[in-house]
Amino acid sequence: MRRFSPRSVRTRLALGYAAAVAAALLLYAGVVYAYFERSLSRQLDDRVEDLFEATVDGLVATPDGVRWVGDPVEPEPDPAEPAWVEVALANGATVLRWPATVDPDAGPWRTLARHVRLGGREYTVRAARSERGVRGESRTLLLGMLLGLAPMAGLAYLLGRLLARRALAPVGAMTDRARAISAERLSERLPVGNPEDELGRLASVLNASIAGLERSFETLRRFTADASHELRTPLTAMRSVGEVGLREPRDAAAYRDVVGSMLEEADRLTLLVDGLLTLSRADAGRTPIERRPTDLPALCRDVLSHLGVLAEEKEQSLVLEGTLDGPAMVDPTALRRVMTNLVDNAIRHAPSGSRITVSIGADAGDLRLAVRDEGPGIAPEHRDRVFERFYRADAARSGGGSGLGLAIARSAVEAHGGRIELASEVGAGSTFTVVLPRG
């Protein structure tokens, strides 16, 4: 069987509020009823006790037994609470009884019986009063409370709907505004009524998520445009070289030059595509890191040796400083690519005849590999964006790179659980520091 569940949150809140109020009223009514019934019961016990004492006080011993003194115990009995008393011998034989007859439907009875000794003989005195009046008052109170529960629950439901409407009004406003937000209108934000309450904090979190989506869409659009431009450049160059080569007959040597130029552009295109695939795998979390003991100084010397030819063309000097005690647990292939990209980036941007320093060290349990150049530096407005794909700024990136080197380096370092720090001053060079956990 399908359980009933209203679709509207407002209705569910109102029903929940009404149920809570009804439960509280039932609990209160139960406490009041129990207290009232106990109070009536005590009063009835007191009246039975009074009746018993009056009966005993009205008895006097005679040679033949006992008799009443004066008028009967209750000359004017209460019809709402009939009563009777009797005096019996030890063997159970009744000696006195008042009144002579009792309505059998007047019960149930609250009875008190005790042994009394009169004239040297022992008697059993019983006094009783009807509980019908007490029970009637209890039923009347209970019925009145139950009859009042339904309208109180209904009032609580209406009040609950009013409170729910006011409490959920910000949700309606957020819903209306959210319908207007699309990929083309990500600049819209949800209204934040009270930033200190739960709904206000929810709206703030959603606004932060929308802002992140807006940045992601902007990055995606810029990435698509930049990737298209970067891919089109070598393709256009290859097409142009091919068209020039086919424009008129040439000898074998000329055709070899044409094919060589096209292969250079194809290599450039291959490197660009490989870089994009590397970043795509990193975004998807499919960049496995195979840690093994690695001699970092030897790795850095190998990188500097490999890039020495590029530095010699600009008459730059490559210097390695520092050492480590023992091997480091890193992925040598990934870290080699990181250091290659950072040193290549420094060679491209540093002026001719300058010095590029690679330093190795450790502090506070972290490994540090720094690449410092004497280039023009990076302006503050570009420092937070130099690791973005294809991001270019004259002061931050120039030269013939693909624009993916720093982005690839950062993704590989983050896959190690580390980070890249940048310190730069315009006109005084830049320092890229790779910080890796020693473990």
C-alpha positions in Angstrom: 0.0 0.0 0.0 1.3 3.4 -1.0 1.8 5.7 2.0 0.1 9.1 1.8 2.6 11.9 1.4 1.5 15.4 0.4 3.7 16.8 -2.4 3.7 20.3 -1.0 6.4 21.0 1.6 4.1 23.7 3.0 1.3 21.2 3.6 3.7 18.7 5.1 5.1 21.3 7.5 1.5 22.4 8.4 0.4 18.8 9.0 3.5 18.2 11.1 2.9 21.3 13.1 -0.7 20.4 13.7 0.3 16.9 14.7 2.9 18.2 17.1 0.3 20.6 18.6 -2.3 17.8 18.8 0.3 15.5 20.5 1.2 18.3 23.0 -2.5 18.9 23.7 -3.1 15.2 24.2 -0.2 15.0 26.6 -1.4 18.1 28.5 -5.0 16.7 28.5 -3.8 13.4 29.8 -1.8 15.1 32.6 -4.8 17.3 33.5 -7.2 14.4 33.4 -5.0 12.2 35.6 -4.5 15.1 38.1 -8.3 15.9 38.1 -9.3 12.2 38.5 -6.8 11.7 41.3 -8.0 14.8 43.1 -11.6 13.7 42.8 -10.6 10.2 44.0 -8.9 11.7 47.1 -12.0 13.8 47.9 -14.2 10.7 47.6 -11.9 8.8 49.9 -12.1 11.7 52.4 -15.9 11.6 52.3 -15.9 7.9 52.8 -13.6 8.3 55.7 -15.9 11.0 57.2 -18.9 8.7 56.7 -17.1 5.9 58.5 -16.1 8.1 61.4 -19.6 9.5 61.7 -21.0 5.9 61.7 -18.6 4.8 64.4 -19.4 7.9 66.5 -23.1 7.2 66.2 -22.9 3.6 67.6 -23.5 2.7 71.2 -23.4 -0.7 72.9 -26.6 -2.1 74.5 -27.2 -5.4 76.4 -28.6 -6.8 73.2 -25.8 -5.5 70.9 -25.4 -2.1 69.3 -27.8 0.7 68.1 -27.8 4.1 66.5 -27.7 7.2 68.6 -29.9 10.0 67.3 -30.8 10.4 63.6 -29.5 8.2 60.8 -26.0 8.9 59.6 -27.1 11.0 56.6 -30.6 12.3 57.0 -30.3 14.1 53.7 -28.3 11.8 51.3 -26.9 13.2 48.1 -28.7 11.5 45.2 -25.6 12.1 42.9 -23.5 10.2 45.4 -25.5 7.5 47.3 -24.0 6.0 50.4 -24.6 3.1 52.8 -23.2 1.8 56.0 -23.5 -1.5 57.9 -22.4 -3.1 61.1 -21.8 -6.8 61.1 -20.7 -9.4 63.7 -17.4 -11.3 63.3 -19.3 -14.2 61.7 -20.6 -11.9 59.0 -24.2 -11.5 60.3 -25.5 -7.9 59.7 -26.6 -6.1 62.8 -27.4 -2.6 61.4 -27.7 -1.4 57.9 -28.5 2.0 56.5 -30.4 2.5 54.4 -32.4 -0.7 54.3 -32.3 -0.9 50.5 -29.7 0.3 48.1 -30.1 0.8 44.3 -28.0 -2.0 42.7 -27.3 0.4 39.8 -25.8 3.1 42.0 -22.3 1.5 42.0 -19.5 1.0 41.7 -18.7 1.8 45.3 -15.8 3.1 47.2 -15.8 1.1 50.5 -13.9 1.4 53.8 -14.2 -1.5 56.3 -12.5 -1.7 59.7 -12.9 -3.7 62.9 -14.4 -1.9 65.9 -14.8 -3.2 69.5 -18.0 -2.1 71.3 -19.4 -3.5 74.7 -16.7 -6.2 74.7 -17.7 -7.5 71.3 -16.0 -7.0 68.0 -17.9 -5.7 65.0 -17.0 -4.9 61.4 -18.1 -1.5 60.2 -18.4 -0.8 56.5 -19.0 2.7 54.9 -19.4 3.1 51.2 -20.1 5.9 48.7 -20.9 5.6 45.0 -18.2 6.4 42.5 -20.8 7.3 39.9 -20.6 11.0 40.5 -16.8 11.1 40.4 -16.7 9.1 37.2 -19.3 11.3 35.6 -17.3 14.4 36.3 -14.2 12.7 34.9 -16.0 11.6 31.7 -17.4 15.1 31.3 -13.9 16.7 31.6 -12.4 14.1 29.2 -15.2 14.6 26.6 -14.8 18.4 26.8 -11.1 18.1 26.2 -11.5 15.7 23.3 -14.1 17.9 21.7 -11.8 20.9 22.0 -8.9 19.0 20.5 -10.3 18.9 16.9 -10.8 22.7 16.5 -7.4 23.3 18.2 -5.7 20.9 15.8 -7.5 22.6 12.9 -6.4 26.0 14.2 -2.8 24.7 14.5 -2.9 23.5 10.9 -4.0 26.9 9.6 -1.4 28.6 11.8 1.2 26.1 10.5 0.3 26.9 6.9 0.7 30.6 7.6 4.1 30.1 9.3 5.2 27.7 6.6 4.2 30.2 3.9 6.2 32.9 5.5 9.2 30.6 6.2 9.2 29.2 2.7 8.7 32.5 0.9 12.5 32.8 0.3 12.4 29.3 -1.3 9.7 30.5 -3.7 11.8 33.5 -4.6 14.8 31.4 -5.1 12.8 29.0 -7.3 11.5 31.8 -9.5 15.0 33.2 -9.9 16.6 29.8 -10.5 14.2 29.2 -13.5 15.7 32.3 -15.1 19.3 31.0 -14.7 20.7 29.2 -17.8 24.0 28.7 -19.5 23.5 32.1 -21.2 22.5 33.8 -17.9 24.9 32.5 -15.3 25.5 36.1 -14.1 22.1 35.8 -12.3 22.2 35.1 -8.6 19.6 33.8 -6.1 18.2 36.3 -3.6 19.6 36.0 -0.1 17.0 37.2 2.4 18.8 36.6 5.7 22.4 35.3 5.3 22.4 34.1 8.9 19.6 31.6 8.7 19.5 28.2 7.0 17.8 29.3 3.8 20.2 32.3 3.5 23.2 30.0 3.9 21.7 27.7 1.3 21.2 30.5 -1.1 24.8 31.7 -0.5 26.2 28.2 -1.2 24.1 27.9 -4.4 25.3 31.3 -5.5 28.9 30.2 -4.9 28.2 27.1 -7.0 26.6 29.2 -9.8 29.6 31.5 -9.7 31.9 28.5 -10.0 29.8 27.3 -13.0 30.0 30.7 -14.5 33.8 30.6 -14.2 33.9 27.1 -15.6 31.8 28.0 -18.6 33.9 31.1 -19.2 37.0 29.0 -18.9 35.5 26.4 -21.2 34.6 29.0 -23.8 38.0 30.6 -23.6 39.7 27.2 -23.7 37.6 26.2 -26.8 38.5 29.4 -28.6 42.2 29.2 -27.6 42.4 25.5 -28.5 40.8 26.2 -31.9 43.2 29.0 -32.5 46.2 26.9 -31.4 45.1 23.9 -33.5 44.3 26.1 -36.5 47.7 27.7 -36.6 49.8 24.6 -37.4 47.1 23.3 -39.7 47.1 26.6 -41.6 50.9 26.6 -41.8 50.9 23.1 -43.1 48.2 24.0 -45.7 50.1 27.1 -46.8 53.4 25.3 -47.1 51.7 22.5 -49.1 50.0 25.0 -51.4 53.2 26.8 -52.1 55.0 23.6 -52.7 52.5 22.5 -55.3 52.2 25.9 -57.0 55.1 25.1 -59.4 57.3 22.2 -60.2 60.4 21.8 -57.9 63.4 19.5 -57.6 63.7 16.8 -55.0 65.6 19.0 -52.5 62.9 21.7 -52.6 60.2 19.1 -52.0 62.2 17.7 -49.1 62.3 21.2 -47.6 58.5 21.6 -48.0 57.9 18.2 -46.5 60.3 19.0 -43.6 58.4 22.2 -42.9 55.1 20.4 -42.8 56.6 17.8 -40.5 57.7 20.5 -38.1 54.2 21.8 -38.0 52.9 18.3 -37.6 55.3 17.8 -34.6 54.0 21.0 -33.1 50.4 19.9 -33.6 51.3 16.5 -32.0 52.8 18.2 -29.0 49.8 20.4 -28.6 47.3 17.4 -28.8 49.4 15.4 -26.4 49.3 18.2 -23.9 45.5 18.5 -24.2 45.2 14.8 -23.7 47.4 14.9 -20.6 45.3 17.7 -19.1 42.1 15.9 -20.1 43.2 12.7 -18.3 44.2 14.8 -15.2 40.7 16.4 -15.2 39.2 13.0 -15.3 41.4 11.7 -12.5 43.1 9.2 -14.8 46.7 10.3 -14.1 48.2 7.4 -12.2 51.2 8.3 -10.0 53.8 5.5 -9.7 56.0 6.5 -6.8 59.4 4.9 -6.4 62.7 6.0 -4.9 64.1 8.7 -7.1 67.4 10.6 -7.0 66.1 14.2 -7.4 69.5 15.9 -8.0 70.3 13.4 -10.7 66.9 14.0 -12.2 67.4 17.8 -12.3 70.9 17.4 -13.7 69.4 15.3 -16.5 66.7 17.9 -17.2 69.3 20.8 -17.3 71.5 18.7 -19.6 68.6 18.0 -22.0 67.7 21.7 -22.2 71.3 23.0 -22.2 71.2 23.4 -26.0 68.3 25.8 -25.8 70.0 27.8 -23.1 73.3 28.0 -25.1 71.4 29.5 -28.0 70.5 32.5 -25.7 73.9 32.3 -23.9 72.1 31.5 -20.7 73.7 29.6 -17.8 71.9 26.8 -16.0 72.9 26.2 -12.4 71.9 23.4 -9.9 72.1 24.1 -6.2 71.4 22.0 -3.1 71.0 18.3 -2.5 69.0 15.8 -0.5 69.8 13.1 1.9 68.6 10.0 0.2 66.0 9.3 -2.6 62.5 10.8 -2.7 59.3 8.8 -3.3 57.9 10.4 -6.4 56.9 9.5 -9.9 60.2 10.3 -11.9 58.4 10.5 -15.3 55.8 13.0 -14.1 58.3 15.0 -12.1 60.8 15.1 -15.0 58.0 16.6 -17.2 57.3 19.2 -14.5 60.9 20.3 -14.2 61.3 20.3 -18.0 58.3 22.6 -18.4 59.4 25.0 -15.7 63.0 25.2 -16.9 61.9 25.5 -20.6 59.5 28.3 -19.5 62.3 30.1 -17.7 64.6 29.8 -20.8 61.9 31.2 -23.0 61.2 34.3 -20.9 64.6 35.1 -19.4 66.8 37.5 -21.4 70.0 36.4 -23.2 73.0 36.1 -21.0 71.0 35.6 -17.8 71.2 32.9 -15.2 68.6 30.2 -14.4 69.0 28.5 -11.1 67.4 25.2 -10.0 67.6 24.6 -6.3 66.7 21.5 -4.3 66.0 21.4 -0.6 63.6 20.2 2.2 61.9 21.9 5.2 59.2 20.9 7.6 58.8 17.5 6.0 58.3 18.9 2.5 60.5 18.6 -0.6 61.2 21.9 -2.5 62.4 22.3 -6.1 62.6 25.9 -7.2 63.3 27.3 -10.7 64.5 30.9 -10.5 65.1 33.2 -13.6 66.2 36.8 -14.2 63.4 37.5 -16.6 61.0 40.5 -16.7 58.8 39.1 -14.0 55.0 38.7 -13.9 52.6 41.5 -13.1 50.4 40.9 -10.1 47.2 40.8 -12.2 48.6 37.8 -14.2 50.1 35.7 -11.4 46.9 33.9 -10.4 46.2 33.0 -14.1 49.6 31.9 -15.5 48.7 28.3 -14.7 45.5 28.4 -16.8 45.5 26.7 -20.2 46.4 28.9 -23.1 46.5 32.0 -20.9 48.7 34.6 -22.4 49.9 38.0 -21.3 52.8 39.9 -22.8 54.4 40.3 -19.4 53.6 36.8 -18.2 53.8 34.6 -21.3 55.5 35.2 -24.5 57.5 33.1 -26.9 56.6 30.0 -29.0 55.3 27.7 -26.4 51.9 25.9 -26.6 50.6 27.7 -23.5 50.0 24.4 -21.7 53.3 23.8 -20.0 52.5 25.4 -16.6 49.0 23.9 -16.6 50.5 20.4 -17.2 53.1 21.0 -14.5 50.5 22.1 -11.9 48.3 19.1 -12.6 51.2 16.7 -12.2 52.3 18.3 -8.9 48.7 18.2 -7.6 48.5 14.6 -8.5 51.5 14.1 -6.1 49.5 15.9 -3.4 51.7 18.9 -3.7 51.5 22.5 -5.0 53.3 25.1 -7.1 54.1 28.4 -5.6 55.0 31.5 -7.6 57.0 34.5 -6.4 57.6 37.2 -8.9 58.6 40.9 -9.1 58.3 42.9 -12.2 61.8 43.5 -13.6 63.4 41.2 -11.1 62.5 37.7 -12.4 60.3 34.9 -11.2 60.6 31.8 -9.0 58.4 28.8 -9.4 58.6 26.4 -6.4 57.4 22.9 -6.4 56.4 21.7 -2.9 55.9 17.9 -2.5 55.2 15.8 0.6 58.3 13.8 1.5 56.2 10.6 1.9 
